[in-house]
Amino acid sequence: MVWRGKCIVGITYHSLLFYSLITIPCSTVISDVPFRVAQLTTFEITKNLYLNAKRRRQPNDNDASISLSALDAAICGGIAGSFSAAITNPLDRIKTLMMTDTTNAYGGSVVACASKILKDDGIMGLFAGVVPRVVYIAPSVCIFFVAYEVVQQKMNKSDD
C-alpha cells in the first residue's frame, strides 16, 4: 500500500478490512458504549420501580410470582431506550459528523468537533436530530427488552 497525497494506491482487501477494523470502531465506541450502559441501567431502574409499585398494589402475592409481562417489558424498554437515545444524542451527533466529514471541517477530533458545533449552533446543536433518533431507536429497544425478559424468566424457571 502506497500513500500518494490523499489517496491510497495498491489497496488490497485484507489491508482495507484491517484499516476499517481499527478506525471505525473507535468512533463508534464513543457513542455506542455510553448508550448501551445508559440503556441497560435505565431499564433495570425502570423495571425495579415498576415491580416495587406492583408489589405494593398486590401485597398478598408471592414475591417470586411478580414479574414483568411482555407489555410491561416493552413499556420499560421504550422508556429506557428513549431516555438513553436522548441523553447520548450529542455523542452520536459528534460521531456522525466525524465519520462523514470528508473536508475536515470539524477538526478531526471529538473536542474540535464538539467545539465547532457549540460555536456554530450552541448547546441545541448537540441535540439536533434527537426526535428522529428517539423514534428510530425506541421500537427496537422495546423488542429487545421483551425478548430479554422472556429469556431471563425462562432461564430463572429452569434454574428452580
Secondary structure, DSSP 8 states (H G I E B T S, - for coil): -EEETTEEES--HHHHHHHHHHHHHHHHHHHHHHHHHHHHHHHHHHHHHHHHHHHHH-TTS-GGG----HHHHHHHHHHHHHHHHHHTHHHHHHHHHHHH-SS-TTTTSHHHHHHHHHHHH-HHHHTTTHHHHHHHHHHHHHHHHHHHHHHHHHHHHHH-
